[in-house]
Amino acid sequence: MGFTHLVFGILLYALFSNVFQVPFGTAYPLLAVTLGSLLPDIDHPSSLISKQAVFSIVSKAVRRVTRHRGPTHSLLFTVLSTAVVAAVVLYYGQDLLISITFAIGYLSHLIADSLTRSGVRWLWPFHDGEASFVFHTGGLAEKAFFWGSLLGLTWIVQNLQMFG
């Protein structure tokens, strides 16, 4: 689902940009939404992010202490990782839009995974119940979700005033 997560994250960032009249398409926010949309899968050895050299060591360490769709797929980790990104952003004197787009990417990942049969434990560790739906990862529904997200993103970029 790596590319599906990436496209859906950028789609939500594009919608956010249009609604709140913030620039779309600048490098750091795009990098942040990309990282946010892929980071929850750092706990899976075959994920797009775990295959990247810079993240492979972190992925191995994370997998030693947790399972896939464990803590990294929760609101708690969304908040904690966004706080870390915000601290780095502030330290370097950058725009907090970068941390907001990171959070959009992270949340988009959790939303998309909630549509699958395996689901997500949004409220971990406070509640272990899953939010799930019936789609199979890699199945026809995921492909339709990917193409729908890509078409939606394309339409938004072509038709809305976003490049401020």
C-alpha positions as MATLAB code, in Angstrom:
seq = 'MGFTHLVFGILLYALFSNVFQVPFGTAYPLLAVTLGSLLPDIDHPSSLISKQAVFSIVSKAVRRVTRHRGPTHSLLFTVLSTAVVAAVVLYYGQDLLISITFAIGYLSHLIADSLTRSGVRWLWPFHDGEASFVFHTGGLAEKAFFWGSLLGLTWIVQNLQMFG';
ca = [
       0.000    0.000    0.000;
       3.019    2.330    0.038;
       2.171    4.243   -3.112;
      -1.510    4.295   -2.147;
      -0.570    5.870    1.190;
       1.645    8.386   -0.569;
      -0.977    9.482   -3.103;
      -3.773    9.631   -0.501;
      -1.563   11.694    1.840;
      -0.739   14.190   -0.903;
      -4.430   14.328   -1.861;
      -5.400   15.276    1.709;
      -2.577   17.848    1.794;
      -3.898   19.333   -1.473;
      -7.412   19.551    0.003;
      -6.022   21.123    3.187;
      -4.027   23.623    1.117;
      -7.070   24.655   -0.836;
      -9.408   24.937    2.157;
      -6.948   26.894    4.309;
      -5.336   28.842    1.443;
      -1.787   27.692    2.184;
       0.795   27.077   -0.533;
       0.851   23.651   -2.127;
       3.787   22.084   -3.879;
       6.731   23.502   -1.936;
       9.545   21.085   -1.157;
       9.552   20.785    2.638;
       5.794   20.327    3.126;
       5.730   17.752    0.306;
       8.657   15.928    1.878;
       6.908   16.037    5.261;
       3.589   14.665    3.968;
       5.529   11.946    2.143;
       7.386   10.964    5.306;
       4.195   11.122    7.383;
       2.231    8.991    4.949;
       4.882    6.260    4.919;
       6.298    6.304    8.473;
       3.605    4.215   10.211;
       4.763    1.219    8.158;
       8.279    1.417    9.601;
       7.127   -1.688   11.511;
       6.831   -3.824    8.349;
       9.913   -5.273    6.597;
       8.461   -5.029    3.081;
       7.139   -1.485    3.348;
       8.291    1.254    1.028;
       9.929    3.187    3.871;
      11.633    0.150    5.443;
      13.358   -0.604    2.151;
      15.075    2.800    2.129;
      18.647    2.592    3.409;
      18.320    5.434    5.878;
      15.257    3.838    7.511;
      16.124    0.132    7.294;
      18.073    0.096   10.573;
      15.279    1.946   12.384;
      12.761   -0.474   10.889;
      14.675   -3.494   12.177;
      14.824   -1.988   15.666;
      11.113   -1.157   15.659;
      10.194   -4.663   14.486;
      12.104   -6.177   17.410;
       9.769   -4.538   19.909;
       6.425   -4.447   18.118;
       4.327   -6.014   15.418;
       2.895   -4.546   12.230;
      -0.024   -2.187   12.811;
       0.911   -1.944   16.452;
       1.883    1.270   18.246;
       3.047    3.084   15.097;
      -0.539    2.888   13.845;
      -2.093    4.904   16.672;
      -3.060    8.467   17.512;
      -0.470    8.455   20.302;
       2.360    7.866   17.831;
       0.822   10.395   15.456;
       1.002   13.045   18.179;
       4.474   12.022   19.407;
       6.050   11.890   15.964;
       4.396   15.173   14.950;
       5.770   16.778   18.122;
       9.275   15.595   17.207;
       8.901   16.994   13.684;
       7.579   20.292   15.096;
      10.543   20.541   17.475;
      12.993   20.009   14.598;
      11.114   22.497   12.438;
      11.180   25.151   15.163;
      14.836   24.476   15.945;
      15.738   25.189   12.334;
      13.441   28.214   12.153;
      11.156   26.727    9.523;
       7.399   27.125    8.990;
       5.168   24.961   11.202;
       3.240   24.088    8.041;
       5.885   21.386    7.651;
       4.781   19.629   10.855;
       1.116   20.083    9.943;
       1.656   18.393    6.592;
       3.565   15.606    8.345;
       0.521   15.048   10.599;
      -1.794   15.083    7.575;
       0.321   12.376    5.957;
       0.436   10.287    9.126;
      -3.319   10.540    9.686;
      -4.001    9.749    6.034;
      -2.095    6.491    6.507;
      -4.207    5.546    9.523;
      -7.424    6.433    7.688;
      -6.475    4.283    4.695;
      -5.426    1.353    6.883;
      -8.714    1.621    8.768;
     -10.456    0.706    5.522;
      -8.691   -2.669    5.425;
      -9.654   -5.891    7.124;
      -6.648   -5.699    9.491;
      -7.684   -2.244   10.667;
      -5.948    0.146   13.041;
      -5.844    0.457   16.815;
      -6.397    4.224   16.891;
      -6.568    4.510   20.684;
      -3.652    2.232   21.588;
      -2.559    1.850   24.449;
      -5.737    3.148   26.066;
      -8.075    0.904   24.130;
      -7.139   -2.121   22.047;
     -10.203   -2.194   19.782;
      -9.659   -1.997   16.030;
     -11.284    0.246   13.493;
     -11.508   -1.837   10.351;
     -13.460   -2.342    7.172;
     -13.538   -5.074    4.552;
     -10.906   -4.159    1.953;
      -7.948   -6.448    1.367;
      -4.500   -4.887    1.114;
      -3.370   -5.241   -2.488;
      -6.840   -6.175   -3.692;
      -9.169   -4.595   -6.208;
     -10.595   -2.163   -3.648;
      -7.116   -0.836   -2.841;
      -6.394   -0.367   -6.529;
      -9.668    1.539   -6.930;
      -8.796    3.649   -3.857;
      -5.356    4.415   -5.298;
      -6.677    5.420   -8.734;
      -9.525    7.413   -7.208;
      -7.055    9.281   -4.998;
      -4.722    9.909   -7.918;
      -7.550   11.179  -10.133;
      -8.823   13.370   -7.292;
      -5.355   14.799   -6.723;
      -4.908   15.449  -10.428;
      -8.254   17.231  -10.645;
      -7.523   19.370   -7.586;
      -4.104   20.413   -8.849;
      -5.494   21.239  -12.288;
      -8.626   23.095  -11.191;
      -8.076   24.826   -7.877;
      -5.938   27.812   -6.956;
      -3.275   26.135   -4.851;
       0.161   27.348   -5.855;
       0.281   30.534   -3.759;
];
